[in-house]
Amino acid sequence: MLSIPFNRQYITGKELNYIQDCIARGSLASSGYYTGLTQEMLEKTLNCQRVLLTTSATSALELAMLSLDIKAGDEVILPSYTFVSTANPILLRGARPIFAEIDPDTLTIDIDDVAQKITTRTRCIIPVHYSGVSCDMDKLISLAIQNNIQIMEDAAQGVGAFYKHKPLGTIGCLSCYSFHATKNIVSGEGGALIINDLDADKILQVEAYYEKGTNRRQFLRGAVERYTWTEVGSSFGMSDLLAAYLYAQLENLELVTSLRKQKFMIYQQEFAACEIMEKLQLPKWYDYSQPNYHIYYMLCPDQYKRNVLLDRLKQKNIEATFHYIPLHSSPMGLSLGYQVSDLPITEDISSRLIRLPIYPDLTELEQQYVIDSVREIVDSW
Ligand SMILES: Cc1ncc(COP(=O)(O)O)c(C=O)c1O
């Protein structure tokens, strides 16, 4: 019997060369040769103000909340259907996360629900680009402008995806990417803060937060003679060794996306009949989205059937998974005063969702085995 892991990391071929070169250059910390190259490459392709490579998307989100001066008494709206790292940075600043519903078709934040949840305390909205698909960003931006609220995109899953031909991560004032081992483009652990719309003084301040509270970045650019402690700050920078690995991956972003697209479209075609018979609901997006095929998820008719499907696939050595446990109904969410019944769409989606293995070197044979196994189980429903 075949054995199919949920994830398999794609090696482009240049990773070791660049890591060797990085070692030979002798500068392994952040702000080395490869961090510089990678940041420049991203700044050019994203056409943004600044990219700061970070140790993770989690740390980029923490840096973002610090940069937007989110503090006690503030509210930040985000979907409950997301990873914990979208919410933790809000609480770390002493502010309150306000959980919104998702659109049941795209699983992205429900903008009408966001509108209902805006108060005089709302400082920021964090749309999460689930599986590399965004909500209607124009509509969200105009809501934010009307209410004088910042947008921070959680584009952890959005590398290589677009909204109306604009790369995800370039639309909000700030955004983050993740290069965690499970993402399309990886460095093991890693991320980036993308700065799109801050004034020049504020960018210097963000750089200081990033550089342990110092103006070292200005020193590295030759703008000051020596560097010193100017702000509160922390250590957010990615090691040059990881950036060397990441550079090799990012050079192949289009290839990785197109290989994932092939696998994704095969699943879509093969399961189309199941959708017509209303046995499965397949991933959807609106015309304004060009996804990056990060996740292949399906919605089962109910939780029981989803769990049976997970178990039966496991028996066939196919590693399929579910996620997320909604944040509002997690122990932490409940301790903040939320109730399970607050967000029924989120609860429902979470109980019915299953994700299948998808990665560039999933072989034809392996994918056919996954498809046949799913069909065999779903056909009996
Ligand atoms: C939506 C979302 N936000 C944030 C993160 C955190 O990313 P990282 O693991 O790079 O900290 C993830 C990771 O899975 C994610 O899916």
The ligand as an ORCA input file, in Angstrom:
! r2SCAN-3c Opt
* xyz 0 1
  C      -3.124     32.410      8.693
  C      -1.810     32.213      9.401
  N      -1.280     33.236     10.095
  C      -0.092     33.115     10.732
  C       0.600     31.927     10.701
  C       1.896     31.817     11.446
  O       2.961     31.550     10.582
  P       4.404     31.139     11.171
  O       4.379     29.675     11.398
  O       5.364     31.529     10.078
  O       4.616     31.916     12.395
  C       0.087     30.840      9.996
  C       0.806     29.560      9.979
  O       0.305     28.516      9.647
  C      -1.143     30.985      9.319
  O      -1.689     29.973      8.624
*
